[in-house]
Amino acid sequence: MVRAVLLVGVLFIFAFAHSSSSEELVLKKIEKIIGSEKFTQNRAFVGIVFSPAEKFMHKDRVDAVKVVETLKENGLLDLFFNKPTRIVLEFKTNGAPLFFVKIVSDTLRNIGYYRFVTDASKYNSSEFSWSVDIVSEYAADPMILQNELQKRGCRIIDIQRETPKKWIYTIDMHDAHLPVQELQSGYVTKLRRSLFPYWLGVSKIRRLRVVSHGRNHWYPDISFYDSQLHLVKVVERDKRSYDVTFAIPKNARYIKIADIYTMKNIKDSLELHPFGAR
C-alpha cells in the first residue's frame, strides 16, 4: 500500500514537473515572438489560450508553427508596419544550400516578395543559413510561408523573432522537391511566354525534343540538375534555334530551359516532345 502511494506520488511529481517545464518553454517562445511588452499586457489571456501547454509541444520542443498560428487566430500577432520598412528574413537548414536557396526564393516570390537581396549567408558541415533583405509594409506571414514551403516538401520546425524586423526560420528539407510538371514520354507540353526560365521534371524520360515557334529568336540555354539541384550538364547554342533534340543525363531530375541572352527572345511558345520512357 505504501509503495503504491509512493509510486502515485512520484508519477504526480513527474507529470507536474513535465507540465511546468512545457508551460515555461511555450511561454518563453510566445514572449520572444510577440515581444515582452505585449506579452506582459496579455499574460492572463495568453495563459487561457495556451492551456494546456502540452498541446503546443512536439516531443521535447515547442511547436513554433502551432504557437504562431494560435497567436494569429487570437489577434496577438502584429505583422504590419506604419510605412515600408526594411526587414530581414533568415532561413536555416541542414539540407543542400543551392537547392535550399532555389526553394526559398520561389517561395518568397509566390507570396508576393519579388524584390529581395541577399544580406548574408553562412555554411558549415551541419547548417546553412541564408538571410535576405526585403522592404515591405508587413513582415512575412509565417503561416502563408509554411503553406508554400509544404508544397515543396519542406516544413518549418522553428520560428524566432529576434526583433520586430528580423525573423529566423529553421526549415526541414528531408522531403524537399520542386513542384514542377513531370514530363511523360509521348505527351506534348506547350510552354507559354514567360519572363522566367522554365523548370520541369525529366526523371521519367530519355530524350527531349524542343520545337520553337517561328516568332521566337531562341538561343538555347538548357541546364540539367540532380535531385539536390547539383548541376549535371549544360547545353548552350549561340545560334537561333527552331528544333533541337538532346539526351537526358541518367542522374538528371530537373531541367531548366532558358535563353542565353534574355527570356524576351521567346516571344511565343516552345513545344516539348518527350520520348523514351524510363
Contacts in CASP RR format, 6 or more apart in sequence:
PFRMAT RR
TARGET T0000
AUTHOR 0000-0000-0000
METHOD contacts of the structure
MODEL  1
MVRAVLLVGVLFIFAFAHSSSSEELVLKKIEKIIGSEKFTQNRAFVGIVF
SPAEKFMHKDRVDAVKVVETLKENGLLDLFFNKPTRIVLEFKTNGAPLFF
VKIVSDTLRNIGYYRFVTDASKYNSSEFSWSVDIVSEYAADPMILQNELQ
KRGCRIIDIQRETPKKWIYTIDMHDAHLPVQELQSGYVTKLRRSLFPYWL
GVSKIRRLRVVSHGRNHWYPDISFYDSQLHLVKVVERDKRSYDVTFAIPK
NARYIKIADIYTMKNIKDSLELHPFGAR
18 54 0 8 1.000
19 52 0 8 1.000
19 53 0 8 1.000
19 54 0 8 1.000
22 52 0 8 1.000
22 53 0 8 1.000
22 54 0 8 1.000
22 56 0 8 1.000
22 57 0 8 1.000
23 53 0 8 1.000
25 53 0 8 1.000
25 57 0 8 1.000
25 61 0 8 1.000
25 62 0 8 1.000
26 50 0 8 1.000
26 53 0 8 1.000
26 56 0 8 1.000
26 57 0 8 1.000
26 62 0 8 1.000
26 67 0 8 1.000
27 39 0 8 1.000
27 46 0 8 1.000
27 47 0 8 1.000
27 50 0 8 1.000
27 53 0 8 1.000
29 62 0 8 1.000
29 64 0 8 1.000
29 67 0 8 1.000
30 39 0 8 1.000
30 46 0 8 1.000
30 50 0 8 1.000
30 67 0 8 1.000
30 71 0 8 1.000
31 39 0 8 1.000
32 160 0 8 1.000
32 161 0 8 1.000
33 67 0 8 1.000
33 68 0 8 1.000
33 71 0 8 1.000
33 77 0 8 1.000
33 159 0 8 1.000
33 160 0 8 1.000
33 161 0 8 1.000
34 42 0 8 1.000
34 71 0 8 1.000
34 76 0 8 1.000
34 77 0 8 1.000
34 78 0 8 1.000
34 161 0 8 1.000
35 161 0 8 1.000
38 76 0 8 1.000
38 78 0 8 1.000
39 46 0 8 1.000
42 76 0 8 1.000
45 74 0 8 1.000
45 76 0 8 1.000
46 76 0 8 1.000
49 70 0 8 1.000
49 74 0 8 1.000
49 76 0 8 1.000
50 56 0 8 1.000
50 67 0 8 1.000
50 70 0 8 1.000
55 66 0 8 1.000
56 62 0 8 1.000
56 63 0 8 1.000
56 66 0 8 1.000
56 67 0 8 1.000
56 70 0 8 1.000
57 63 0 8 1.000
61 157 0 8 1.000
61 158 0 8 1.000
62 158 0 8 1.000
64 156 0 8 1.000
64 157 0 8 1.000
64 158 0 8 1.000
64 159 0 8 1.000
64 160 0 8 1.000
65 142 0 8 1.000
65 143 0 8 1.000
65 146 0 8 1.000
65 155 0 8 1.000
65 156 0 8 1.000
65 159 0 8 1.000
67 159 0 8 1.000
68 77 0 8 1.000
68 142 0 8 1.000
68 143 0 8 1.000
68 159 0 8 1.000
69 142 0 8 1.000
69 143 0 8 1.000
71 77 0 8 1.000
72 141 0 8 1.000
72 142 0 8 1.000
72 143 0 8 1.000
79 138 0 8 1.000
79 139 0 8 1.000
79 140 0 8 1.000
79 141 0 8 1.000
80 137 0 8 1.000
80 138 0 8 1.000
80 139 0 8 1.000
81 136 0 8 1.000
81 137 0 8 1.000
81 138 0 8 1.000
81 139 0 8 1.000
83 137 0 8 1.000
84 135 0 8 1.000
84 136 0 8 1.000
84 137 0 8 1.000
85 135 0 8 1.000
85 136 0 8 1.000
85 137 0 8 1.000
85 165 0 8 1.000
86 133 0 8 1.000
86 134 0 8 1.000
86 135 0 8 1.000
86 165 0 8 1.000
87 133 0 8 1.000
87 134 0 8 1.000
87 135 0 8 1.000
87 136 0 8 1.000
87 139 0 8 1.000
87 140 0 8 1.000
87 165 0 8 1.000
87 166 0 8 1.000
87 167 0 8 1.000
88 119 0 8 1.000
88 131 0 8 1.000
88 132 0 8 1.000
88 133 0 8 1.000
88 134 0 8 1.000
88 165 0 8 1.000
88 166 0 8 1.000
88 167 0 8 1.000
89 108 0 8 1.000
89 116 0 8 1.000
89 131 0 8 1.000
89 132 0 8 1.000
89 134 0 8 1.000
89 140 0 8 1.000
89 166 0 8 1.000
89 167 0 8 1.000
89 169 0 8 1.000
90 119 0 8 1.000
90 129 0 8 1.000
90 130 0 8 1.000
90 131 0 8 1.000
90 166 0 8 1.000
90 167 0 8 1.000
90 168 0 8 1.000
90 169 0 8 1.000
91 100 0 8 1.000
91 104 0 8 1.000
91 129 0 8 1.000
91 130 0 8 1.000
91 131 0 8 1.000
91 132 0 8 1.000
91 168 0 8 1.000
91 169 0 8 1.000
91 171 0 8 1.000
92 127 0 8 1.000
92 128 0 8 1.000
92 129 0 8 1.000
92 168 0 8 1.000
92 169 0 8 1.000
92 170 0 8 1.000
92 171 0 8 1.000
93 100 0 8 1.000
93 127 0 8 1.000
93 128 0 8 1.000
93 129 0 8 1.000
93 170 0 8 1.000
93 171 0 8 1.000
93 172 0 8 1.000
93 173 0 8 1.000
94 126 0 8 1.000
94 127 0 8 1.000
94 128 0 8 1.000
94 173 0 8 1.000
95 128 0 8 1.000
95 173 0 8 1.000
95 176 0 8 1.000
96 173 0 8 1.000
96 228 0 8 1.000
96 229 0 8 1.000
96 230 0 8 1.000
97 121 0 8 1.000
97 123 0 8 1.000
97 128 0 8 1.000
97 130 0 8 1.000
98 228 0 8 1.000
98 229 0 8 1.000
98 230 0 8 1.000
99 173 0 8 1.000
99 176 0 8 1.000
99 228 0 8 1.000
99 229 0 8 1.000
100 128 0 8 1.000
100 130 0 8 1.000
100 171 0 8 1.000
100 173 0 8 1.000
100 176 0 8 1.000
101 130 0 8 1.000
102 178 0 8 1.000
102 229 0 8 1.000
103 149 0 8 1.000
103 152 0 8 1.000
103 154 0 8 1.000
103 173 0 8 1.000
103 176 0 8 1.000
103 178 0 8 1.000
104 130 0 8 1.000
104 132 0 8 1.000
104 171 0 8 1.000
106 152 0 8 1.000
106 178 0 8 1.000
107 145 0 8 1.000
107 148 0 8 1.000
107 149 0 8 1.000
107 152 0 8 1.000
108 116 0 8 1.000
108 132 0 8 1.000
108 134 0 8 1.000
108 140 0 8 1.000
110 148 0 8 1.000
111 140 0 8 1.000
111 141 0 8 1.000
111 144 0 8 1.000
111 145 0 8 1.000
111 148 0 8 1.000
113 134 0 8 1.000
113 136 0 8 1.000
113 140 0 8 1.000
115 134 0 8 1.000
115 135 0 8 1.000
116 132 0 8 1.000
116 133 0 8 1.000
116 134 0 8 1.000
117 132 0 8 1.000
117 133 0 8 1.000
118 130 0 8 1.000
118 131 0 8 1.000
118 132 0 8 1.000
118 133 0 8 1.000
119 131 0 8 1.000
119 132 0 8 1.000
119 133 0 8 1.000
120 129 0 8 1.000
120 130 0 8 1.000
120 131 0 8 1.000
121 128 0 8 1.000
121 129 0 8 1.000
121 130 0 8 1.000
121 131 0 8 1.000
122 128 0 8 1.000
122 129 0 8 1.000
123 129 0 8 1.000
134 140 0 8 1.000
139 164 0 8 1.000
139 165 0 8 1.000
139 167 0 8 1.000
140 167 0 8 1.000
142 156 0 8 1.000
142 159 0 8 1.000
142 167 0 8 1.000
142 169 0 8 1.000
145 156 0 8 1.000
145 169 0 8 1.000
146 155 0 8 1.000
146 156 0 8 1.000
149 155 0 8 1.000
149 156 0 8 1.000
149 171 0 8 1.000
151 179 0 8 1.000
152 176 0 8 1.000
152 177 0 8 1.000
152 178 0 8 1.000
152 179 0 8 1.000
153 173 0 8 1.000
153 175 0 8 1.000
153 176 0 8 1.000
153 177 0 8 1.000
154 171 0 8 1.000
154 172 0 8 1.000
154 173 0 8 1.000
154 175 0 8 1.000
154 176 0 8 1.000
155 171 0 8 1.000
155 172 0 8 1.000
156 169 0 8 1.000
156 170 0 8 1.000
156 171 0 8 1.000
156 172 0 8 1.000
157 170 0 8 1.000
157 171 0 8 1.000
157 172 0 8 1.000
158 168 0 8 1.000
158 169 0 8 1.000
158 170 0 8 1.000
159 167 0 8 1.000
159 168 0 8 1.000
159 169 0 8 1.000
159 170 0 8 1.000
160 167 0 8 1.000
160 168 0 8 1.000
160 169 0 8 1.000
161 167 0 8 1.000
161 168 0 8 1.000
162 168 0 8 1.000
177 227 0 8 1.000
178 199 0 8 1.000
178 201 0 8 1.000
178 229 0 8 1.000
178 254 0 8 1.000
180 199 0 8 1.000
180 200 0 8 1.000
180 201 0 8 1.000
180 254 0 8 1.000
181 189 0 8 1.000
181 200 0 8 1.000
181 201 0 8 1.000
182 200 0 8 1.000
182 201 0 8 1.000
182 203 0 8 1.000
182 204 0 8 1.000
183 189 0 8 1.000
183 200 0 8 1.000
183 201 0 8 1.000
183 202 0 8 1.000
183 204 0 8 1.000
183 205 0 8 1.000
183 208 0 8 1.000
183 272 0 8 1.000
183 274 0 8 1.000
184 204 0 8 1.000
184 205 0 8 1.000
184 274 0 8 1.000
184 277 0 8 1.000
185 204 0 8 1.000
185 205 0 8 1.000
185 206 0 8 1.000
185 274 0 8 1.000
185 275 0 8 1.000
185 276 0 8 1.000
185 277 0 8 1.000
186 273 0 8 1.000
186 274 0 8 1.000
186 275 0 8 1.000
187 274 0 8 1.000
188 271 0 8 1.000
188 272 0 8 1.000
188 273 0 8 1.000
189 200 0 8 1.000
189 271 0 8 1.000
189 272 0 8 1.000
189 274 0 8 1.000
190 269 0 8 1.000
190 270 0 8 1.000
190 271 0 8 1.000
190 272 0 8 1.000
191 198 0 8 1.000
191 257 0 8 1.000
191 269 0 8 1.000
191 270 0 8 1.000
191 271 0 8 1.000
191 272 0 8 1.000
192 269 0 8 1.000
193 266 0 8 1.000
193 267 0 8 1.000
193 268 0 8 1.000
193 269 0 8 1.000
194 263 0 8 1.000
194 266 0 8 1.000
195 263 0 8 1.000
195 264 0 8 1.000
196 263 0 8 1.000
197 256 0 8 1.000
197 257 0 8 1.000
197 258 0 8 1.000
197 263 0 8 1.000
198 256 0 8 1.000
198 257 0 8 1.000
198 258 0 8 1.000
198 270 0 8 1.000
199 254 0 8 1.000
199 255 0 8 1.000
199 256 0 8 1.000
200 254 0 8 1.000
200 255 0 8 1.000
200 257 0 8 1.000
200 272 0 8 1.000
201 253 0 8 1.000
201 254 0 8 1.000
201 255 0 8 1.000
202 208 0 8 1.000
202 224 0 8 1.000
202 248 0 8 1.000
202 252 0 8 1.000
202 253 0 8 1.000
202 254 0 8 1.000
202 255 0 8 1.000
202 274 0 8 1.000
203 252 0 8 1.000
203 253 0 8 1.000
203 278 0 8 1.000
204 277 0 8 1.000
204 278 0 8 1.000
205 248 0 8 1.000
205 274 0 8 1.000
205 275 0 8 1.000
205 276 0 8 1.000
205 277 0 8 1.000
205 278 0 8 1.000
206 247 0 8 1.000
206 248 0 8 1.000
206 275 0 8 1.000
206 276 0 8 1.000
206 277 0 8 1.000
206 278 0 8 1.000
207 245 0 8 1.000
207 246 0 8 1.000
207 247 0 8 1.000
207 248 0 8 1.000
207 274 0 8 1.000
207 275 0 8 1.000
207 276 0 8 1.000
208 245 0 8 1.000
208 246 0 8 1.000
208 248 0 8 1.000
208 255 0 8 1.000
208 272 0 8 1.000
208 273 0 8 1.000
208 274 0 8 1.000
208 275 0 8 1.000
209 243 0 8 1.000
209 244 0 8 1.000
209 245 0 8 1.000
209 272 0 8 1.000
209 273 0 8 1.000
209 274 0 8 1.000
209 275 0 8 1.000
210 220 0 8 1.000
210 222 0 8 1.000
210 243 0 8 1.000
210 244 0 8 1.000
210 245 0 8 1.000
210 257 0 8 1.000
210 270 0 8 1.000
210 271 0 8 1.000
210 272 0 8 1.000
210 273 0 8 1.000
211 242 0 8 1.000
211 243 0 8 1.000
211 270 0 8 1.000
211 271 0 8 1.000
211 273 0 8 1.000
212 218 0 8 1.000
212 241 0 8 1.000
212 242 0 8 1.000
212 243 0 8 1.000
212 266 0 8 1.000
212 270 0 8 1.000
212 271 0 8 1.000
213 267 0 8 1.000
213 268 0 8 1.000
213 269 0 8 1.000
213 270 0 8 1.000
213 271 0 8 1.000
214 242 0 8 1.000
214 268 0 8 1.000
215 267 0 8 1.000
215 268 0 8 1.000
216 242 0 8 1.000
216 265 0 8 1.000
216 266 0 8 1.000
216 267 0 8 1.000
216 268 0 8 1.000
216 270 0 8 1.000
217 240 0 8 1.000
217 265 0 8 1.000
217 267 0 8 1.000
218 240 0 8 1.000
218 241 0 8 1.000
218 242 0 8 1.000
218 259 0 8 1.000
218 265 0 8 1.000
218 266 0 8 1.000
218 270 0 8 1.000
219 236 0 8 1.000
219 237 0 8 1.000
219 238 0 8 1.000
219 239 0 8 1.000
219 240 0 8 1.000
219 241 0 8 1.000
219 259 0 8 1.000
219 260 0 8 1.000
219 261 0 8 1.000
219 265 0 8 1.000
220 235 0 8 1.000
220 236 0 8 1.000
220 237 0 8 1.000
220 241 0 8 1.000
220 244 0 8 1.000
220 257 0 8 1.000
220 259 0 8 1.000
220 260 0 8 1.000
221 234 0 8 1.000
221 235 0 8 1.000
221 236 0 8 1.000
221 257 0 8 1.000
221 258 0 8 1.000
221 259 0 8 1.000
221 260 0 8 1.000
222 234 0 8 1.000
222 235 0 8 1.000
222 236 0 8 1.000
222 246 0 8 1.000
222 255 0 8 1.000
222 256 0 8 1.000
222 257 0 8 1.000
222 258 0 8 1.000
223 231 0 8 1.000
223 233 0 8 1.000
223 234 0 8 1.000
223 235 0 8 1.000
223 255 0 8 1.000
223 256 0 8 1.000
223 258 0 8 1.000
224 231 0 8 1.000
224 232 0 8 1.000
224 233 0 8 1.000
224 234 0 8 1.000
224 248 0 8 1.000
224 249 0 8 1.000
224 252 0 8 1.000
224 254 0 8 1.000
224 255 0 8 1.000
225 231 0 8 1.000
225 232 0 8 1.000
225 252 0 8 1.000
225 253 0 8 1.000
225 254 0 8 1.000
225 255 0 8 1.000
225 256 0 8 1.000
226 232 0 8 1.000
226 251 0 8 1.000
226 252 0 8 1.000
226 253 0 8 1.000
226 254 0 8 1.000
227 253 0 8 1.000
229 254 0 8 1.000
232 249 0 8 1.000
232 251 0 8 1.000
232 252 0 8 1.000
233 249 0 8 1.000
233 252 0 8 1.000
235 244 0 8 1.000
235 246 0 8 1.000
236 260 0 8 1.000
237 244 0 8 1.000
237 260 0 8 1.000
238 260 0 8 1.000
248 255 0 8 1.000
257 270 0 8 1.000
259 265 0 8 1.000
259 266 0 8 1.000
END
